[in-house]
Amino acid sequence: MALLVLIRHGQSQWNLENRFTGTVDVALTPHGRQEARLAGHHLKGIRFSVAYTSDLRRAQESLQIILKEIGQEHIPVYRNSALNERNYGDLQGLNKLETAEKYGAQQVMLWRRSFDVAPPHGESLKDTQQRVLRYYHSQIEPHLRQGENVLVVAHGNSLRALVMYLDQLSQDAISHYDLPTATPLVYTFDADLKKCIAPATIKTNDSTLVTRPPAVNKKLDPVIHHKREEGRDTKYAKGLGKRNRSKTN
Ligand SMILES: O=C(O)[C@@H](CO)OP(=O)(O)O
């Protein structure tokens, strides 16, 4: 069995300021560093063979903090722009609330959460998914096939694109799915990456991480399924001993 752990970076300065960030290379806030330390704390006890991140410093720094926390700074780390945040084009740097006031909340939600509507001069989630999956299939999957545990620290939308593929989410389901910062998502795979492994729990030193199969029952909308199951909007990241912040900012 191989584990794939996906983590969005900790809070960045522009997350804090509620600005569209995209490919702008913004630093973590002190709170974001603390979030990354906590994420690492929850992963203690899992041994990773390799880690992947984007070429943006908020993801790289989060990864370094996590690796330090788990005492695995020695593992190979690959940085690649294929895992970068979605390019938000002309929206980058703008305040999200002011942009909604100017263009209308509905238009801004289309730019932010639809699958194939790109913001002006930017990438849609579909565009982002194409580059992320090319990289995932060619670089990351081979490790999983060999039973190696892989850690990926990247961004809200580059990881949403990957989650959409791994969980076979519909375009509608992914439009309601937000990744909280610095909260591990754990997937389990068998050697052929196809067979669903029943959800299980992984005991780390300090936490119980709930893992999910790489593909869920297609008939279920997993977001709704989990909402129903848990009675609150925690989506997928569970068992970490803290409330998930699934608000969009
Ligand atoms: O600004 C961004 O780059 C992203 C992630 O913070 O924002 P959104 O959640 O609106 O896609």
The ligand as an SDF file (V2000), in Angstrom:
LIG
                    3D

 11 10  0  0  0  0  0  0  0  0999 V2000
   -5.9920   33.5400   -5.0080 O   0  0  0  0  0  0  0  0  0  0  0  0
   -5.6980   32.3870   -5.3780 C   0  0  0  0  0  0  0  0  0  0  0  0
   -4.7180   32.1220   -6.0780 O   0  0  0  0  0  0  0  0  0  0  0  0
   -6.6140   31.2350   -4.9740 C   0  0  0  0  0  0  0  0  0  0  0  0
   -6.0980   30.5110   -3.7840 C   0  0  0  0  0  0  0  0  0  0  0  0
   -5.9160   31.3360   -2.6790 O   0  0  0  0  0  0  0  0  0  0  0  0
   -7.8630   31.7720   -4.6920 O   0  0  0  0  0  0  0  0  0  0  0  0
   -9.2640   31.0710   -4.9490 P   0  0  0  0  0  0  0  0  0  0  0  0
   -9.5610   30.3110   -3.7140 O   0  0  0  0  0  0  0  0  0  0  0  0
  -10.1800   32.2040   -5.1860 O   0  0  0  0  0  0  0  0  0  0  0  0
   -9.1410   30.2040   -6.1650 O   0  0  0  0  0  0  0  0  0  0  0  0
  1  2  2  0
  2  3  1  0
  2  4  1  0
  4  5  1  0
  4  7  1  0
  5  6  1  0
  7  8  1  0
  8  9  2  0
  8 10  1  0
  8 11  1  0
M  END
$$$$
